[in-house]
């Protein structure tokens, strides 16, 4: 990860020098099944200095329950329905949603100070 000078390594099964695409591992919210893989990293707190930059597992920003995480890149996680969407919108629908863009920008600016 060039921005933070840290390393994340993904290990996945290979057969005859090529990746194996079939398997029985499932990840909630991801369609289908794939082979198991492992991700090891030296990325916790790479930008903010700690995995939870605010020191809390849960915060409320602009009335929205969020989790701020720095595990290679700072991110803010929240429930889709807490910002008035389902999570199934197309990119075009999300871009056209001015109230959504406004609240996300407000959350981003406040979280960025954490």
VMD Tcl script that draws the C-alpha trace (Angstrom):
set ca {
  {0.00 0.00 0.00}
  {2.05 2.89 -1.36}
  {0.21 5.71 0.41}
  {0.93 4.28 3.86}
  {4.11 2.30 3.19}
  {2.47 -0.84 4.57}
  {1.99 -4.33 3.18}
  {-1.13 -6.45 2.75}
  {-0.59 -9.97 1.40}
  {-3.35 -12.15 -0.07}
  {-2.74 -15.89 -0.20}
  {-5.06 -18.01 -2.32}
  {-5.02 -21.53 -3.76}
  {-3.21 -22.25 -7.01}
  {-3.25 -25.28 -9.28}
  {-0.67 -25.74 -12.04}
  {0.40 -22.10 -11.71}
  {-3.12 -20.68 -12.07}
  {-5.61 -19.47 -9.44}
  {-8.35 -21.85 -8.34}
  {-11.73 -20.18 -8.79}
  {-14.06 -22.79 -7.31}
  {-14.61 -23.44 -3.64}
  {-17.13 -23.46 -0.83}
  {-16.27 -20.27 1.07}
  {-19.05 -17.69 1.31}
  {-18.86 -14.05 2.38}
  {-22.07 -12.37 3.53}
  {-23.25 -9.91 0.89}
  {-21.02 -11.36 -1.84}
  {-22.74 -13.58 -4.41}
  {-21.53 -17.14 -5.01}
  {-18.88 -19.29 -3.42}
  {-15.13 -19.14 -3.91}
  {-12.02 -20.80 -2.51}
  {-10.80 -19.72 0.91}
  {-8.11 -17.06 0.93}
  {-6.10 -15.42 3.67}
  {-5.26 -11.77 3.99}
  {-2.41 -10.79 6.25}
  {-1.54 -7.18 6.68}
  {0.55 -4.64 8.44}
  {-2.01 -1.93 7.81}
  {-3.77 -1.24 11.12}
  {-3.62 2.48 11.88}
  {-1.46 3.13 8.82}
  {-2.82 6.66 8.32}
  {-4.39 7.70 11.64}
  {-2.14 5.74 14.00}
  {-4.80 3.35 15.31}
  {-7.43 0.94 13.96}
  {-10.27 3.00 15.50}
  {-9.23 6.63 14.96}
  {-11.96 8.03 17.22}
  {-11.20 5.48 19.94}
  {-14.74 4.13 19.67}
  {-16.20 1.14 17.84}
  {-19.34 3.21 17.19}
  {-19.83 6.95 16.83}
  {-22.71 9.17 15.80}
  {-21.93 11.79 13.17}
  {-24.70 14.04 11.81}
  {-27.23 11.77 13.52}
  {-25.92 8.68 11.69}
  {-24.39 5.71 13.52}
  {-20.94 5.06 11.99}
  {-17.73 3.17 12.58}
  {-14.48 4.86 11.60}
  {-11.71 2.39 10.72}
  {-8.11 2.82 9.57}
  {-6.92 -0.52 8.27}
  {-4.79 0.52 5.33}
  {-7.05 3.41 4.39}
  {-9.38 5.41 6.60}
  {-13.03 4.54 5.96}
  {-16.38 5.35 7.53}
  {-18.91 2.51 7.60}
  {-22.64 3.01 8.10}
  {-25.91 1.26 7.37}
  {-27.43 2.14 4.01}
  {-30.90 2.66 5.47}
  {-29.48 5.14 7.99}
  {-28.75 7.48 5.07}
  {-31.99 6.78 3.21}
  {-30.93 4.16 0.67}
  {-31.22 0.39 0.31}
  {-27.69 -0.46 -0.81}
  {-29.00 -1.83 -4.11}
  {-28.93 1.46 -5.99}
  {-26.92 1.75 -9.19}
  {-23.91 4.09 -9.30}
  {-25.99 6.47 -11.44}
  {-28.80 6.51 -8.86}
  {-26.35 7.22 -6.05}
  {-24.69 10.05 -7.99}
  {-28.09 11.60 -8.75}
  {-29.14 11.53 -5.07}
  {-28.29 15.08 -3.93}
  {-29.45 14.61 -0.29}
  {-27.29 11.47 -0.01}
  {-24.25 13.23 -1.43}
  {-24.79 16.11 1.01}
  {-24.98 13.94 4.15}
  {-22.05 11.77 3.06}
  {-19.92 14.85 2.48}
  {-20.83 16.24 5.91}
  {-19.97 12.89 7.55}
  {-16.70 12.66 5.59}
  {-15.58 16.12 6.64}
  {-16.34 15.53 10.32}
  {-14.84 12.02 10.35}
  {-11.72 13.35 8.64}
  {-10.97 15.49 11.67}
  {-10.97 12.43 13.97}
}
mol new
graphics top color blue
foreach p $ca { graphics top sphere $p radius 0.5 }
foreach p [lrange $ca 0 end-1] q [lrange $ca 1 end] { graphics top cylinder $p $q radius 0.2 }
display resetview
